[in-house]
């Protein structure tokens, strides 16, 4: 299906941007702090973020209960107040993913992002069936595929989209830009919004080979940095983009270290130092050691002096 023939064309265009993955703040008793969650979402939207994904990995999706997952979507929809596209994260077993997708629609989200299936044994046909059953349950919602498995091919993605017209975007998080370029072209470069799913660190490389947006946890902390990178990439000014990228690099390397063990903790620590939210995380994440916390403080101090545009 060519662009211009789908009712989801506008959505595909809207997804070509910075896609914020908000954290889920936890109060002192370990329960989610929904007031702070709403404030963080409003802050993102106030700074110009136009797509927000509750229940992404930076939101600690796999550490939340079903009721908390639902509340995160409801909180995000209310806080965004129609000013940003809400792409609700869904996943786990098929039944729970379908239930979460139906709830997201009822709550007012316009799209869903389907997490990579966590089953240890996945066939190509089974991968297609899993996503098809979820997409068919909510034919009026856009569907973003979250691909972290290098075995997922462009042919699989194209086959799925032939069956489900609402599959409109791919969040690609395999750390291989050559593989991404091949998959995107095999599936249809213009058919989907291709999102660099490994955040700012990988955004320029993926942008050069076909991405039109990128996900971000850093945007929770310093929105103007992520949006500056988006603007330079859109303008095709790669030397300037790499100067902006250099400002994000150390923070993103902290998040990516040790197979992303501290992905969420680094973001929450920065928010805590800014007085925007608590640093608490749920296991298997951890609160950061003092040396890393000090390093984050140094990065925050540096960002306050920089003007990326």
N, C-alpha and C positions, 0 to 999 in steps of 0.2 A: 504494500500500500504506500503510495507516494505521499509526501507532505502535501497538505492542502485538501485531503480527502477524508480526514478523520475528525470526529468531534473532539478529540483530545489534542488537536494541534496547538491550541492556546496553552494548554498545560505543558506540553513539551517545551514550548518557548519559555514559560515561566521557570521551568526547572533548570534552565541554562544560567546558573548563578552560583553564589555561595549557599550551600545547604547547611544550615546550622544544626548541630546535634547537641541539644541542651543537656546539662547535667540534671540529676535528680538529687536535690539537697536533702540531707537527713538531719533531723533534730537531735537533741542530746539523748533522747530515749530511743533513738534508732529508727523512728518512723519518718516517712517523708514529710518535709516541711513544704506544704503546698503553697503557702503565702510567698515564700522565697522563690519557689519554682515559678510562680506566675510573674513575680517581679523580674526575674532573669529573662523570661520570654519577652516581656514588655520591653526590657532594655534592648534586646536584640532587634526587635521590630522598630523601636524608636531610632536606632542607629542605621536603619535602612536595610536590614536583612528581610528578605521576602519569601524564604522557604525555611521551615523549621520541622525537624523530625524528632518528635518525642519517641521514647523507647528505642533509640539507637544504642550502639555499644557504649558511647560516652554517657548515655543515660542509665547505664548499668542494667540493661534490659534483662539479662540472664540472672540478675540478683533480685528482681522484683517479683512479687506475687501477682496473681491474675487481677485482683482488685486494684492493686497499685498501678499495673499497666493501664488499666482502663482510666483510672483517675489522672494519670499523666496525660493521656489524650484529651480528656475533658478540660484539664487545667490549661493546656496549650491552646486549644480552640478558643476558650474564653479569653485568655490573655492576648492572643493574636487579634481577636476581635475583627476578623475579616481583612486585616491588613497584610497577612502573609498566608501563603499556602501551607497547610498542615499535612505532612506526609507521615502517617502513623506507622511505626514499626510493628510488625507482626511476625510470628514465627513459632518455633517448636513443632509439636505434632500437628498434623493437618487439621484435626478438629478444633484445636485451640487457636490455630492461625485463622481459620474461617470465622470462628466466634469473635476473635479480636477484630477482624476486618469488618464484620457486620456491626460491631459496637462502634468502630471508628466512623463508619458511615452515619450511624444514629447520632453520634456526638458532634458531627459537623465537619469532620476531616474530609478533604477533597481527594486524598490519595493515600495509598499504603506503600510501605517498603517491606518487602518480604526478605527476612533474614535468610542467610545461607542455611539450608537444612543441616541439622546437627546429627542426623542418623549416621552411624559409622559406615554403612554400606549403601552406596548410591549408584544406581545405574543411570545411564543417560535418559532412558525412557521414564524411569521413576522420577528423575529431576523435573522433567517436563510435566508429568502427571501431578506432582505435588503443587507446582505453581499454577497449573491450569485449574485445579479444583479451588484454589484460593481466589484466583482472578475471576472465575465464573460465578463465584458467590456474590461478588460486588461489581457487576458489569458497568455500573455508572461511575465507579471510582478509577482513577489512574493507578497503575501498578508499576512500581520501581523494583527491579530485580537487584538483589545484593549478591554479587558474585565474588567469592573469595577462593574459589576452587579453579585451578588452572585447567582442569579437565573439562570444564563447561565450555563448549564450542560455540562459535557463531551460528552454526547450523542448528544447534539446539535452541538457541535464543530465537532465531528466525522461525523455527517450527512452532514454538510456543506462541509467538506473536501472530502467526497465521491462524491459530485457533482462538486467540483472545485479543481482540482489538484494543483492549484497555491497557495492555502491556506497552508502555510508552517510553520507559527510561531504564538505563542500566547503571547501577553504582558499581564500578569495576575496581576491585581491591586486591588484585593479584599484582605483586611488585615486579612487573615485567612489562615495560612500555611497548616492546616489540610484540609480545603476545597480545596486549591490548589492541594494538593497531590492526593485527590480523583478525582478531575476534570481531572488532567493530565493523570492519569492512566485509567480513563474511556474513555477519548478521544484517548489516545495512546501516552505513554510517549516517545517512540522513533520516533513517526511519525512527531512530531513538534519540533521546537526549542522553548522551554518554557523559557520565559523571565520574571524575577521578575520586575514587573512594578511599584514598590513602592520604587525604588532607593536603595541606600546603606543601609539605615536603616533596610530594610527587606531582603536584599540580602542573608545573611548567612542562615537564617531560610528557605527561599525558595530554596536555593541551596541544602540544606541537604535533601530536599524532591523531587528534580527533576529539578530545574531550571539550565540552562546552560549559562545564561547571565543576565544582569540587566540594566535597564535604569538609566540615571544619568543626573542631572542638575549640581551637584557639579563638574563634570568633566570640565565644562566650566571654573571653577575658579582654580582648582588645579588638573590637569589631572593625575599627578603621584600618587595621593592618590587613586583615583578611580581605576587606573590600578594596583596599588599594591594590592588592595582588590581582584581584579579579579585573579591576579597571585596566591595569597594564597588560594583562593577558588578552583581554578583549581588543585592546588597541594594537596588539601585535608587537609591542615594544619589549622584546625579550631581554635586552640588556637592563632596562629599567625594572622589568619583572624580577630579574635575578637579584637586583639590589634589594627589592622588597623581600624577596624570598630569604635573603641572607639574614634579615631581621627576625624572621620566623624560625629559622633553621635550628638554633640551639634548643628552643622550647620544644619543637617537634621531634628533635632527636631524643630528648628526655622521654617523651611519650612513646617513642618507637623502640627504645632500648629493651633488651631482654624479652624479645617477642611481644612488645607492647605491654609489659607487666604493669607499668605505672601510667597507662594511657589516661585513665580517669583521674587518678590521684594528682597528676601534675596540673590538670585543669582546675580541680577543686582547690588545690593549694594556692594557686594564683588568685582565684576568686576570694579565698579566705584572706589573703594578704591585702586585697583591695577592699575588704569589708563588705563583700557582696554575698557571701554565703559560707556555710561551714565546710571544713575540710574532710569531714567524716565520709568514709566509703564502706561498702560492705565486702566481706570476704567473697572471693579470694583476692580482691585488691587490698592495698595497705595504705596507711598514712605514711608519708615520705620521711626518710631520715633527715636530720637537721642540715646536713651538708647540701642535700638537694634542695631543701626549702630555702636555704640561703642563696643558692644559685638562681632560683626562680625570682627571689627578691631583687637580685642584680639585674635580671632581664627586664623586670617591670620598671625599675629606675631608668634603664636605658631607653625603653620605649617612650617614656615621658618626654624625652629630649628629641625624638626623631620625627621628621615630617616626610612621609613616604611619597607624597605627591607634590 
